[in-house]
Amino acid sequence: MNNPIRKWLQKNIEFKTFKEFLDKNNLSLEGKVVLDAGCGSGYSTKLIQEFSPAELIGFDIMPSQIEKAKQAYPELNFFVGSVLETHLDSDKFDAVFVFGILHHIPQWKDAITELYRVLKSGGVLLVEDLNKDASHFFATYFKLDHPPEAYFTWDEFTNHLEETGFDILEQKRIISKGVGSFLCLKN
Ligand SMILES: C[S@@+](CC[C@H](N)C(=O)[O-])C[C@H]1O[C@@H](n2cnc3c(N)ncnc32)[C@H](O)[C@@H]1O
């Protein structure tokens, strides 16, 4: 997505919440290895660059989005790929960001498993997404294409994070609790 409202929300609400989570837990990403999964046209990846990581990679399944990202931010590193099979090394990343992609993916549980695999032990997953009610609302009233098989409740979501092996360090729900942000640690 590449519209000004989406960018404003991403910078002033979603990214700000992640920054607060990191600060509260005394976590710095300076000099670290960071991934932006489902980066769309790359705006989130540009925001993450503020943390001064040593290595930062963004990817998305849509070649047209990655083309836009490369044009807008030629200094950053992007590739076309799926969160279900990233082909990235295991235990590579200190932090993985996920801005609003899992409600598009019927196999969202497999996506979380794959992101767990690529994180180092002690690394963190920062994930922001919509629950079943919010996905249904946006699909119905804004005609956005969210497959019903990808809908999840917050209980299903947090249970799966913990079953995968994550400790949930922080969580925040906004907009009638339909949008959630989470900071999760891979032990
Ligand atoms: C709502 S957009 C969010 C884009 C961006 N993260 C943002 O917050 O603006 C959902 C994104 O998920 C991507 N996506 C969907 N399925 C994916 C998959 N299996 N692997 C990687 N990206 C995927 C889409 O191509 C799209 O760019």
Ligand as a Chemical Component Dictionary entry (heavy atoms), coordinates in Angstrom:
data_LIG
# 
_chem_comp.id                   LIG 
_chem_comp.type                 NON-POLYMER 
_chem_comp.pdbx_formal_charge   0 
_chem_comp.three_letter_code    LIG 
# 
loop_
_chem_comp_atom.comp_id 
_chem_comp_atom.atom_id 
_chem_comp_atom.alt_atom_id 
_chem_comp_atom.type_symbol 
_chem_comp_atom.charge 
_chem_comp_atom.model_Cartn_x 
_chem_comp_atom.model_Cartn_y 
_chem_comp_atom.model_Cartn_z 
_chem_comp_atom.pdbx_ordinal 
LIG C1  C1  C 0  -2.103 -4.721  3.724  1  
LIG S1  S1  S 1  -0.640 -4.892  2.782  2  
LIG C2  C2  C 0  0.554  -4.304  3.955  3  
LIG C3  C3  C 0  1.790  -3.830  3.275  4  
LIG C4  C4  C 0  2.760  -3.110  4.203  5  
LIG N1  N1  N 0  3.341  -4.059  5.168  6  
LIG C5  C5  C 0  2.064  -1.977  4.917  7  
LIG O1  O1  O 0  1.880  -2.068  6.125  8  
LIG O2  O2  O -1 1.698  -0.992  4.258  9  
LIG C6  C6  C 0  -0.342 -6.641  2.814  10 
LIG C7  C7  C 0  0.932  -7.037  2.113  11 
LIG O3  O3  O 0  1.168  -8.428  2.357  12 
LIG C8  C8  C 0  1.766  -8.939  1.202  13 
LIG N2  N2  N 0  1.664  -10.410 1.239  14 
LIG C9  C9  C 0  0.546  -11.174 1.135  15 
LIG N3  N3  N 0  0.860  -12.470 1.205  16 
LIG C10 C10 C 0  2.208  -12.537 1.389  17 
LIG C11 C11 C 0  3.129  -13.596 1.524  18 
LIG N4  N4  N 0  2.749  -14.892 1.499  19 
LIG N5  N5  N 0  4.429  -13.312 1.693  20 
LIG C12 C12 C 0  4.860  -12.012 1.702  21 
LIG N6  N6  N 0  4.026  -10.957 1.559  22 
LIG C13 C13 C 0  2.718  -11.216 1.403  23 
LIG C14 C14 C 0  0.987  -8.275  0.084  24 
LIG O4  O4  O 0  1.637  -8.382  -1.160 25 
LIG C15 C15 C 0  0.878  -6.852  0.612  26 
LIG O5  O5  O 0  1.962  -6.043  0.205  27 
# 
loop_
_chem_comp_bond.comp_id 
_chem_comp_bond.atom_id_1 
_chem_comp_bond.atom_id_2 
_chem_comp_bond.value_order 
_chem_comp_bond.pdbx_ordinal 
LIG C1  S1  SING 1  
LIG S1  C2  SING 2  
LIG S1  C6  SING 3  
LIG C2  C3  SING 4  
LIG C3  C4  SING 5  
LIG C4  N1  SING 6  
LIG C4  C5  SING 7  
LIG C5  O1  DOUB 8  
LIG C5  O2  SING 9  
LIG C6  C7  SING 10 
LIG C7  O3  SING 11 
LIG C7  C15 SING 12 
LIG O3  C8  SING 13 
LIG C8  N2  SING 14 
LIG C8  C14 SING 15 
LIG N2  C9  SING 16 
LIG N2  C13 SING 17 
LIG C9  N3  DOUB 18 
LIG N3  C10 SING 19 
LIG C10 C11 SING 20 
LIG C10 C13 DOUB 21 
LIG C11 N4  SING 22 
LIG C11 N5  DOUB 23 
LIG N5  C12 SING 24 
LIG C12 N6  DOUB 25 
LIG N6  C13 SING 26 
LIG C14 O4  SING 27 
LIG C14 C15 SING 28 
LIG C15 O5  SING 29 
# 
